[in-house]
Amino acid sequence: MKNLIFILSIFLLLTSCFEKDEYIVPRELPYEEQNIPYSMYEFQTYYSISDQSIVSHHDYEDWDLGFESKKNGYHIILNYARFMYAGNTYKTDFQNIKSVSETSMDFDASTGNLDSTVLNDWVNLSNPENPVFNQYVYIIDRGKNESGDMYGYKKIVFERMENDTLYVHFANLDNTEEHRYKIPKDSTTNCTLLSLENGGGLKVSEPDKSSWDICFTKYSTKIPDDSGVLTDYLVRGVFLNRSKQIEVGTDTVHAFEDVLPEMVDDYEYSNARDAIGYDWKVFEENTYTIRKNKFYILRNVNGNNYKMRFTRFYNSEGEKGYPSFELMEL
């Protein structure tokens, strides 16, 4: 008994020499699931990560072409959500061009690189102070809707830019429904969006470029098929607002909960428009499942960093195209 008391005394003396650890109460991680209530099969939805809220949405069918809005910006994009194609005939005889065979067709790179757009030769900027407008006739395949119905073809000439207003001339291939239209720039947005329907119209607009960070949308891209051949696909995914200089890293190694602020610089980053893209889900046996071992680090979102993982692609009624995700500031 005396030996036991002696041993206990020594133990208590030794333990008193060390600081006691502070007891940390376990906390529940504040991962609130965010839901997009607008179908990616029908709408383009703009989302603010900082505010964790939807800024606006519009029907993907509402526009054909987007015109770069910034000062001295001359780039023109196709509506990537409609599987649109275009080609330059390198001819200027508008009335006599009546066939798609006049050119080869392609769509814009999904990376969002404005120097990789199809409609990129309409102006010669060798001397930026004195741009030369080539008057080339382009063929536009206006894509198709969700049912696979084609919107048809147009031919178009981008005639000139004056006082931040673009002048265009377009018609059906048989010269019916011939129209001219003026598109003034809106400096608050990345692109001014034009519809070629019913003679042309600025029916919709991107939200203010400072108000949103990512867009949930359909888009055209090239994916290797089973034989490794790059093939054109229409996918559903997420685009970055490239004017915000956001960068995205991908993590397939760590648990989502284990990624800490000090780890942000450990990733390789991309600022491509499709850096998040579509590959957070898999289509197998006629259903979509979320890749549970894949999530994203978003660096420099208004000066802050976030981690993001997708949780669902179906809403509570079992309808596909309604993504949910978790988002946490680092």
C-alpha positions as CSV (number, residue, x, y, z in Angstrom):
1,M,0.0,0.0,0.0
2,K,2.9,2.4,0.9
3,N,4.5,1.7,-2.5
4,L,1.2,2.4,-4.3
5,I,0.8,5.7,-2.5
6,F,4.4,6.7,-3.3
7,I,3.9,5.9,-7.0
8,L,0.7,8.0,-7.1
9,S,2.4,10.9,-5.4
10,I,5.3,10.8,-7.9
11,F,2.7,10.7,-10.8
12,L,0.8,13.7,-9.5
13,L,4.1,15.6,-8.9
14,L,5.2,15.0,-12.5
15,T,1.9,15.9,-14.1
16,S,1.8,19.1,-12.1
17,C,5.0,20.1,-13.9
18,F,3.2,20.4,-17.3
19,E,0.6,22.9,-18.4
20,K,-2.9,21.4,-18.7
21,D,-4.3,21.3,-22.3
22,E,-7.2,23.6,-22.8
23,Y,-10.3,21.6,-23.6
24,I,-11.6,22.5,-27.1
25,V,-15.3,22.1,-27.6
26,P,-16.0,20.3,-30.9
27,R,-17.9,22.6,-33.3
28,E,-20.1,21.7,-36.2
29,L,-18.6,22.9,-39.4
30,P,-20.8,25.7,-40.9
31,Y,-21.3,24.2,-44.4
32,E,-24.6,25.5,-45.5
33,E,-25.8,23.8,-48.7
34,Q,-26.5,26.3,-51.5
35,N,-29.2,25.5,-54.1
36,I,-29.6,26.7,-57.6
37,P,-33.4,26.8,-58.2
38,Y,-33.2,27.4,-62.0
39,S,-32.6,24.5,-64.3
40,M,-29.2,24.4,-66.1
41,Y,-31.2,22.9,-69.0
42,E,-33.2,26.1,-69.4
43,F,-31.3,29.0,-67.8
44,Q,-28.0,30.7,-67.3
45,T,-27.7,31.7,-63.6
46,Y,-25.2,34.2,-62.2
47,Y,-24.0,33.7,-58.7
48,S,-22.1,35.9,-56.2
49,I,-19.7,33.8,-54.0
50,S,-19.1,36.7,-51.6
51,D,-22.8,37.2,-51.0
52,Q,-23.6,33.5,-51.4
53,S,-26.7,34.6,-53.5
54,I,-28.1,34.5,-57.0
55,V,-27.6,37.8,-58.8
56,S,-29.8,37.1,-61.8
57,H,-30.8,34.5,-64.4
58,H,-32.1,34.4,-67.9
59,D,-33.3,31.9,-70.5
60,Y,-30.3,30.5,-72.5
61,E,-32.3,30.9,-75.7
62,D,-32.5,34.7,-75.4
63,W,-29.3,35.6,-77.2
64,D,-27.1,34.7,-80.1
65,L,-23.9,36.8,-80.0
66,G,-22.1,38.7,-77.2
67,F,-20.0,41.8,-78.0
68,E,-17.1,42.7,-75.7
69,S,-18.1,45.8,-73.8
70,K,-14.8,47.2,-72.5
71,K,-13.2,50.2,-74.1
72,N,-11.3,49.2,-77.3
73,G,-12.7,45.7,-77.1
74,Y,-13.6,44.1,-80.4
75,H,-14.2,40.5,-79.6
76,I,-17.4,38.7,-80.4
77,I,-18.6,35.5,-78.8
78,L,-21.2,32.8,-79.8
79,N,-23.9,31.8,-77.3
80,Y,-22.0,28.8,-75.9
81,A,-25.2,27.4,-74.3
82,R,-26.9,26.8,-77.7
83,F,-24.3,24.7,-79.4
84,M,-23.7,27.4,-82.0
85,Y,-21.2,27.2,-84.8
86,A,-19.8,29.9,-87.1
87,G,-17.4,30.3,-90.0
88,N,-15.7,33.0,-92.0
89,T,-16.3,32.9,-95.7
90,Y,-13.5,35.5,-96.3
91,K,-15.8,36.9,-98.9
92,T,-17.6,40.3,-99.0
93,D,-20.4,39.6,-101.5
94,F,-23.3,39.5,-99.0
95,Q,-26.1,38.8,-101.4
96,N,-24.4,35.9,-103.3
97,I,-23.4,33.8,-100.3
98,K,-26.2,31.4,-99.8
99,S,-24.7,28.1,-98.6
100,V,-23.1,26.7,-95.4
101,S,-20.6,25.0,-97.8
102,E,-19.0,28.5,-98.2
103,T,-16.9,27.9,-95.0
104,S,-15.9,25.4,-92.3
105,M,-17.7,25.8,-89.0
106,D,-16.5,25.7,-85.4
107,F,-17.4,27.1,-82.0
108,D,-15.5,29.2,-79.4
109,A,-13.0,27.5,-77.1
110,S,-14.7,26.8,-73.7
111,T,-11.6,28.3,-71.9
112,G,-13.0,31.7,-72.7
113,N,-9.8,32.9,-74.3
114,L,-11.1,35.8,-76.4
115,D,-8.3,35.3,-78.9
116,S,-9.7,31.8,-79.6
117,T,-13.1,32.9,-80.8
118,V,-14.4,32.0,-84.2
119,L,-15.6,35.6,-85.1
120,N,-12.1,37.1,-84.7
121,D,-11.1,38.3,-88.2
122,W,-13.8,40.8,-88.8
123,V,-11.4,43.7,-87.9
124,N,-7.7,44.2,-88.5
125,L,-6.1,45.8,-85.5
126,S,-2.5,46.0,-86.9
127,N,-2.9,49.7,-86.2
128,P,-5.2,50.0,-83.2
129,E,-5.6,53.7,-83.8
130,N,-7.0,53.0,-87.2
131,P,-8.8,49.6,-87.3
132,V,-9.7,48.2,-90.7
133,F,-13.1,46.6,-90.9
134,N,-12.8,43.7,-93.4
135,Q,-16.6,43.3,-94.2
136,Y,-16.3,39.5,-94.3
137,V,-19.5,37.6,-94.4
138,Y,-19.8,35.0,-91.6
139,I,-22.2,32.1,-91.6
140,I,-23.9,31.5,-88.2
141,D,-25.4,28.2,-87.2
142,R,-27.7,29.4,-84.4
143,G,-27.6,26.0,-82.6
144,K,-30.4,24.0,-81.2
145,N,-32.8,23.9,-78.3
146,E,-33.0,21.2,-75.6
147,S,-35.3,19.1,-77.8
148,G,-32.7,19.1,-80.6
149,D,-34.7,21.5,-82.9
150,M,-32.4,23.8,-84.9
151,Y,-32.7,27.6,-84.7
152,G,-31.5,27.8,-88.3
153,Y,-28.7,29.8,-90.1
154,K,-27.9,33.4,-90.6
155,K,-25.3,35.2,-92.5
156,I,-23.8,38.4,-91.0
157,V,-21.4,41.2,-91.6
158,F,-19.9,43.2,-88.8
159,E,-19.6,46.4,-90.7
160,R,-17.8,48.8,-88.4
161,M,-17.4,50.2,-84.8
162,E,-18.1,53.9,-84.3
163,N,-18.4,55.7,-81.0
164,D,-18.5,52.4,-79.1
165,T,-21.4,51.2,-81.2
166,L,-21.2,48.1,-83.5
167,Y,-23.1,48.1,-86.8
168,V,-24.2,44.7,-88.1
169,H,-26.0,43.5,-91.2
170,F,-27.6,40.1,-91.3
171,A,-30.1,37.9,-93.1
172,N,-31.2,34.4,-93.8
173,L,-29.0,32.5,-96.3
174,D,-31.7,33.1,-99.0
175,N,-31.5,36.9,-98.3
176,T,-35.0,37.0,-96.6
177,E,-35.4,38.8,-93.3
178,E,-32.5,41.1,-94.1
179,H,-31.8,43.6,-91.3
180,R,-29.3,46.1,-90.0
181,Y,-28.8,46.7,-86.3
182,K,-26.7,48.9,-84.0
183,I,-25.3,47.5,-80.7
184,P,-24.1,50.1,-78.2
185,K,-21.6,48.9,-75.6
186,D,-22.6,48.6,-72.0
187,S,-19.4,49.2,-70.0
188,T,-20.9,47.7,-66.8
189,T,-21.0,44.2,-68.3
190,N,-18.5,41.9,-69.9
191,C,-20.6,41.5,-73.0
192,T,-23.6,43.1,-74.6
193,L,-25.9,40.3,-75.8
194,L,-27.7,40.4,-79.1
195,S,-30.6,38.2,-80.3
196,L,-30.9,37.7,-84.1
197,E,-34.6,36.9,-83.8
198,N,-37.2,39.2,-85.4
199,G,-34.8,41.7,-86.8
200,G,-32.5,41.8,-83.8
201,G,-32.8,42.9,-80.2
202,L,-30.9,43.5,-77.0
203,K,-33.4,41.4,-75.0
204,V,-31.3,40.3,-72.2
205,S,-28.2,41.5,-70.4
206,E,-25.5,40.0,-68.3
207,P,-25.6,41.4,-64.8
208,D,-23.0,44.0,-63.7
209,K,-19.6,42.4,-64.1
210,S,-18.7,43.4,-60.6
211,S,-21.7,41.7,-59.0
212,W,-21.2,38.0,-60.0
213,D,-18.4,35.4,-59.8
214,I,-19.6,32.2,-61.4
215,C,-22.3,31.3,-63.9
216,F,-24.3,28.0,-64.0
217,T,-24.9,27.2,-67.7
218,K,-24.8,24.8,-70.6
219,Y,-21.8,25.2,-72.8
220,S,-20.0,23.7,-75.9
221,T,-16.7,22.0,-75.4
222,K,-14.5,19.3,-76.9
223,I,-14.0,16.1,-75.0
224,P,-12.1,12.9,-75.9
225,D,-14.4,10.1,-76.9
226,D,-13.7,6.4,-76.0
227,S,-11.0,6.3,-78.8
228,G,-9.4,9.5,-77.6
229,V,-10.7,11.6,-80.5
230,L,-11.7,15.2,-79.5
231,T,-15.5,15.4,-80.0
232,D,-17.9,18.2,-79.8
233,Y,-20.3,18.0,-76.8
234,L,-22.8,20.2,-75.0
235,V,-22.3,19.9,-71.3
236,R,-23.7,21.5,-68.1
237,G,-21.2,23.2,-65.8
238,V,-19.8,26.3,-64.2
239,F,-18.1,29.3,-65.8
240,L,-15.9,31.9,-64.1
241,N,-16.4,35.6,-64.5
242,R,-13.0,36.1,-66.1
243,S,-13.1,39.9,-65.5
244,K,-12.8,39.2,-61.7
245,Q,-9.3,37.5,-62.0
246,I,-10.6,34.5,-60.0
247,E,-8.3,31.4,-60.0
248,V,-9.4,27.8,-59.4
249,G,-7.4,24.9,-58.0
250,T,-8.7,21.3,-57.9
251,D,-8.3,18.9,-54.9
252,T,-8.9,15.1,-55.3
253,V,-6.6,14.1,-52.4
254,H,-7.7,15.7,-49.1
255,A,-11.0,15.6,-47.3
256,F,-13.0,18.8,-47.7
257,E,-12.9,19.5,-44.0
258,D,-9.1,19.1,-43.9
259,V,-8.3,22.0,-46.2
260,L,-7.1,24.9,-44.2
261,P,-6.3,28.6,-45.1
262,E,-2.5,28.0,-45.0
263,M,-2.9,25.3,-47.7
264,V,-4.2,27.7,-50.4
265,D,-0.8,28.3,-52.0
266,D,-0.2,24.6,-52.4
267,Y,-2.4,24.2,-55.4
268,E,-1.9,24.7,-59.1
269,Y,-4.4,27.3,-60.4
270,S,-6.2,28.1,-63.6
271,N,-8.1,31.2,-64.6
272,A,-9.7,29.6,-67.7
273,R,-13.4,30.3,-67.9
274,D,-14.2,26.5,-67.6
275,A,-11.7,25.9,-64.7
276,I,-14.6,24.5,-62.6
277,G,-16.5,23.3,-65.7
278,Y,-18.6,20.1,-65.8
279,D,-16.4,17.3,-64.4
280,W,-17.7,17.4,-60.8
281,K,-20.3,14.9,-61.9
282,V,-20.4,11.6,-63.7
283,F,-23.1,10.2,-66.1
284,E,-23.5,6.4,-65.6
285,E,-26.4,4.1,-66.1
286,N,-28.6,7.0,-67.2
287,T,-28.1,9.0,-64.1
288,Y,-25.7,11.7,-62.7
289,T,-23.7,11.2,-59.6
290,I,-21.4,13.7,-57.9
291,R,-17.7,13.0,-57.7
292,K,-17.3,12.9,-53.9
293,N,-13.5,13.1,-54.0
294,K,-13.3,16.3,-56.0
295,F,-13.7,19.8,-54.9
296,Y,-12.3,23.3,-55.8
297,I,-10.3,26.0,-54.2
298,L,-11.3,29.5,-55.5
299,R,-8.5,32.1,-54.9
300,N,-9.0,35.8,-55.1
301,V,-12.7,36.1,-55.0
302,N,-12.9,39.8,-54.2
303,G,-9.7,39.3,-52.3
304,N,-10.8,36.2,-50.4
305,N,-10.4,32.5,-50.8
306,Y,-13.0,29.7,-50.7
307,K,-13.4,26.0,-51.0
308,M,-16.4,24.6,-52.9
309,R,-17.8,21.1,-53.4
310,F,-20.9,19.9,-55.2
311,T,-23.4,17.8,-53.4
312,R,-26.3,17.2,-55.8
313,F,-27.4,17.6,-59.4
314,Y,-31.1,16.8,-58.7
315,N,-33.7,18.8,-56.9
316,S,-36.1,17.5,-54.2
317,E,-38.5,16.4,-57.0
318,G,-35.8,14.3,-58.6
319,E,-35.4,16.6,-61.6
320,K,-31.8,16.9,-63.0
321,G,-30.1,20.2,-63.7
322,Y,-30.5,21.8,-60.2
323,P,-27.0,21.7,-58.6
324,S,-26.4,22.1,-54.9
325,F,-23.0,22.8,-53.4
326,E,-21.2,23.7,-50.1
327,L,-19.1,26.8,-49.9
328,M,-16.8,28.0,-47.2
329,E,-14.4,30.9,-46.9
330,L,-10.8,30.0,-46.1
